[in-house]
């Protein structure tokens, strides 16, 4: 079985790793993904940017990659798209128009509940198997399948009791622009703590982009850093959901350029930014799961979050979250790939 893969995000490659483990040697892959999985036509690391202005230089690369993906698709049995809607929706459309009989599986769907609701029609029209990762997405798309969230397959540590050791972890994101915006605040914040301060650096990134990291102990794996941390400060994204599932209290922090922030606030219609908060809000579960600090970051307020966290309540909410997200999506997707669903 030959499967054409398209995943441009670090988080998408994390989920691809779980899928490939489930597929075993029965699947041969090609397309766009991290180089550690084989030989892509272009490495997903080439697309590792965030923000309107950071994306502009990548437009030419995206167009060339899109054309190449459509060209080589003729040699593949099925198509698996993971996240990255700006690229993958265009790819789905072009593939279905050229190869109408070729099945397209879309895993980690566009967040049309947050913005760009018009993307729903592309999923309904061009995707054969839309696979959601949040329970409230089940009724959004016409053919949605929900098998649980992939993070439950990847996380091995689940906190049952509060930890009080003073260790604090800092996760500045997986994109260079996120890191550049947050590290000045993280460096200043770290000076307020006397115990161990852990900085999580994703495996695909070089330490040089972080600047001065002399106050931090470096970790390359987020779960390893978080599992015996008392508290964490985490950039918005998948890592916030990971920490919420694990039961490790944290504060979400986010900062970008003033213009990009203004544009985002205009078009993104959500009460919360953090995924755990969004899940609880969408499902009508009362209360904020974790705090959120956006754009105007104040050190005193961030220190207050650490000193006044409620780890017992956090762990209780974490257990609720795990039940909502429990499942085995990789196994179910394997069944779809091999036509057994």
C-alpha positions, 0 to 999 in steps of 0.5 A: 500500500502506497500512501501520499502524505502531506503534513507541514507542522511539527505537531502533525509529524508527531501524529504521523509518527504514531500512525506509522508505528501502527501501519508497520512495514505494510505502508510505503509513504511519499510526499511532505513530512519530516525527513526522519520518516524517509525521503520527502519531496520537500521536508516539512521543516521548510514550512516551519513559520508562523505569522502573516509576514513570516509566511509570505516568503514561503508562498513560492515553495508552497506552489511548487510543492503543490504541483509536485504532489499532484504530479506524483499522486498518480503512483499512490493508492490513497492520500493522507492529509494532516492539519495544515489547511492553508496548503492541504485544502488546496491540495485536496481540491486539486487531487480530487479534480484530477483523480476523482476515484482516489480516496482522501483522508483528512486527519486533524481538520481545519478549525472552522469553529474558530475562523474561516468557516467557509473551509467546511465546504471544501472538506465536505466536497473533496474529502472522503474521510474527515477525521476529527480530534475534538468531540465537539467537531463531530457534527460540524462536517457532513461525514465526520469520524471521531476516534479520540485525540491522538495525544492520548496515544502518545502520552504515558504520564498522567498526574494523580497527585499535586507536585511541590518541588519548585521546578518550572518548565518553559515551552516557547512553541515550535516555530521560530517566530513564536520563540523570538517573541516569547523568549525575552519574557521567559528569560526575565520570568526565569530569573524570578525562580530559584529552583530548576528551570527547564526549557523545552526545545523541539528536536527539529530546532537549533539552540541558537535561535533561543538566544541566551539560555544560560538560566535553563536546563534544556529538554528535547522532549516536552513530556520528559520536562513536564512530568515532574514539573510543578508548573509550566508556562506554555505558548499556545498550541498542542503543548497546552493540551498535552500539559492539560491531559497530563495534569501539569498546571500551566499558564498559557502565554502568547505574543506576536506583532501588534498588527498580527494580533489585531488582525487575529482578534478581528477574525478569530471569534473565540472566547479562549485560545487554549485548546483545553479551555475551548473544549470545556467551553464548547461542551458546556463544562463550567469554569476556565481550565487554565489561565491565558495571558495574551500579548501584554505579558506582565511578569508579576501576573505570571508569577501570581499564576504559579503562586496561586495555582490550584493543582488539585482542581487542575488534576480533577479537570484533567481526568474529565478531559482524558475521558472526553478525548480517549480513543485509538485514532491511529488504529482506526485510521489504519483500518480506513487505509486498508479498507476495513472500516 
